Amino acid sequence: MRKEFFIYGVILFILSLAAHFLFKTSLLIALFIFFLLIIGFFNSRQHKHTILRNFPVLGYFRYMFEEIAPEIQQYFIERTTDGKPFSRNERSLAYRRAKNVSDTTPFGTQLDINNSSYEGLKHSIFPTKVNPELPRVMIGGEDCKQPYSASLLNISAMSFGSLSENAIVALNKGAQKGNFYHNTGEGGLTEYHLQGADVCWQIGTGYFGCRDDRGDFDGGKFAEKANFPEVKMIELKLSQGAKPGHGGVLPAAKNTEEIAKIRGVLPHIEILSPPSHSAFDSPKGLVQFIARLRELSNGKPVGFKLCIGQTEEFEAICQEMMDQNCYPDFITVDGAEGGTGAAPLEFSDGVGMPLEPALIFVNKTLIRLNIRDKMRIICSGKIISGHAILKAIALGADLCNSARGFMFSLGCIQALRCNTNKCPVGVATQDRMLEKGLVVSDKFERVYNFHKNTLHAANELLAAAGKSNYEEVDVSIFMRGDEFTHLSDLYFPNNLTNVTTHLKKKEGY
Ligand SMILES: Cc1cc2nc3c(=O)[nH]c(=O)nc-3n(C[C@H](O)[C@H](O)[C@H](O)COP(=O)(O)O)c2cc1C
């Protein structure tokens, strides 16, 4: 291809020059072709990009299309039920709720509800009245001195660094208006998290904001911030669903001077939080550390977040809690389907337990050990609708967090650029120009609306199930598509026989 490029290129160049002298056409055409020839010459000699060596100019189109592939997919190819991780239907539901416009859909479901992935609520013939109040849950066990009344839906951990300053401020102000909490993420508690909302301060393995010079946990620094009035809860991060066992990743492009200062690291380099904590390395140490955090925060609710992997390890932690008679106030269960700013594909696609089995496992383990009432279960993993909230509660959660749902409310278009610093809507970037597109005064209202309307939808579903409060909800109120196909032989013939007999009797046969 190189040979052809230069042969045709030189011919075109000579022809355009001739046309200029003979027919007075613009010299710019010849200059442009010459310019392409120069680029082609250098590309054909470089060793880094094979495609450009072989196709010295056309090769650029491949890079260009590759760059805009997510947009092409989303704008021209994706159907309403397609789109990963969130379908177009799911995203537009979040947008409409955030904008406070009609969230109804026309003409009926677009899902194939006769297959095994269908999940339906078993509604009641006698629905209850929809509660106009948004539900709340008390968090704080026996050792907690400052229990906290949390909303049923809150903002999941996302750091300043991963998200922009405007995004964090809009989330925080929205949470303040809607009276729900805002989890800081592991990047530390910053001034942008202190705009008035209730805060859950997350401590990760990097101990950002409470680390000493060696990067280890510093109790003094922790105590100072943990006692801020905005900090209502402390969450110790053991792992996160999108990359369990890996640790946090802040790409170099997003590690600005300001962020590096907040985190106590060098700027403009990739920041990897270690996979494990240096403050403890066993279930015993973890439980002792929880007690220490609670003491240093003067009895605020303390819990830990994890994605379930080896189930026996979780059981060992529970055993240790019982041995020490020391319990966290909450456990946050993150599903392997969870989101992230940046993670290796192997970890996102192939590590950890999805939310559904993880919730069932954690809930049942705590019940089996008779310690379920000691703590709350918070969960996260694609919870962006009332249906998802109710299902999580049915599987054992007490309350939910959402990360990407709130990102959608800020205007996230699922451009899949969080790890490049090029988020086109200014949500997951540190680029000041892009960030300017996100107007806090508009977006905080959307954060508030998304929360309010999504919880209202959950209340409506609760009422449709004939329940008056979330404590009455258990797994029996949901059905799976394959229940019909697998169980029809067992159940329906008898029922139909009964119906037929009943009808026959009634009609005097
Ligand atoms: C941009 C981004 C940044 C995140 N940062 C953190 C973090 O700092 N700490 C953490 O525990 N989880 C982090 N998460 C995971 C979320 O808190 C949440 O557990 C996960 O995305 C599942 O919720 P979702 O499905 O509602 O997004 C992040 C997620 C996203 C999308």
PDBQT file of the ligand as one rigid body, heavy atoms in Angstrom, charges set to zero:
ROOT
HETATM    1  C1  LIG A 601     -16.675   6.731  38.414  1.00  0.00    +0.000 C 
HETATM    2  C2  LIG A 601     -16.765   5.765  39.557  1.00  0.00    +0.000 A 
HETATM    3  C3  LIG A 601     -15.911   5.891  40.646  1.00  0.00    +0.000 A 
HETATM    4  C4  LIG A 601     -15.993   5.003  41.719  1.00  0.00    +0.000 A 
HETATM    5  N1  LIG A 601     -15.169   5.163  42.806  1.00  0.00    +0.000 NA
HETATM    6  C5  LIG A 601     -15.300   4.339  43.871  1.00  0.00    +0.000 A 
HETATM    7  C6  LIG A 601     -14.545   4.530  45.058  1.00  0.00    +0.000 A 
HETATM    8  O1  LIG A 601     -13.759   5.466  45.179  1.00  0.00    +0.000 OA
HETATM    9  N2  LIG A 601     -14.729   3.654  46.078  1.00  0.00    +0.000 N 
HETATM   10  C7  LIG A 601     -15.620   2.604  46.001  1.00  0.00    +0.000 A 
HETATM   11  O2  LIG A 601     -15.773   1.856  46.953  1.00  0.00    +0.000 OA
HETATM   12  N3  LIG A 601     -16.368   2.423  44.908  1.00  0.00    +0.000 NA
HETATM   13  C8  LIG A 601     -16.235   3.255  43.849  1.00  0.00    +0.000 A 
HETATM   14  N4  LIG A 601     -17.037   3.088  42.757  1.00  0.00    +0.000 N 
HETATM   15  C9  LIG A 601     -18.031   1.998  42.778  1.00  0.00    +0.000 C 
HETATM   16  C10 LIG A 601     -19.407   2.512  43.203  1.00  0.00    +0.000 C 
HETATM   17  O3  LIG A 601     -19.356   3.130  44.455  1.00  0.00    +0.000 OA
HETATM   18  C11 LIG A 601     -20.449   1.379  43.262  1.00  0.00    +0.000 C 
HETATM   19  O4  LIG A 601     -20.101   0.497  44.288  1.00  0.00    +0.000 OA
HETATM   20  C12 LIG A 601     -20.571   0.604  41.974  1.00  0.00    +0.000 C 
HETATM   21  O5  LIG A 601     -20.407   1.405  40.853  1.00  0.00    +0.000 OA
HETATM   22  C13 LIG A 601     -21.952  -0.060  41.876  1.00  0.00    +0.000 C 
HETATM   23  O6  LIG A 601     -22.955   0.891  41.836  1.00  0.00    +0.000 OA
HETATM   24  P1  LIG A 601     -23.674   1.341  40.456  1.00  0.00    +0.000 P 
HETATM   25  O7  LIG A 601     -24.003   0.097  39.727  1.00  0.00    +0.000 OA
HETATM   26  O8  LIG A 601     -24.842   2.122  40.930  1.00  0.00    +0.000 OA
HETATM   27  O9  LIG A 601     -22.692   2.153  39.698  1.00  0.00    +0.000 OA
HETATM   28  C14 LIG A 601     -16.950   3.957  41.681  1.00  0.00    +0.000 A 
HETATM   29  C15 LIG A 601     -17.808   3.839  40.580  1.00  0.00    +0.000 A 
HETATM   30  C16 LIG A 601     -17.734   4.727  39.530  1.00  0.00    +0.000 A 
HETATM   31  C17 LIG A 601     -18.685   4.574  38.384  1.00  0.00    +0.000 C 
ENDROOT
TORSDOF 0
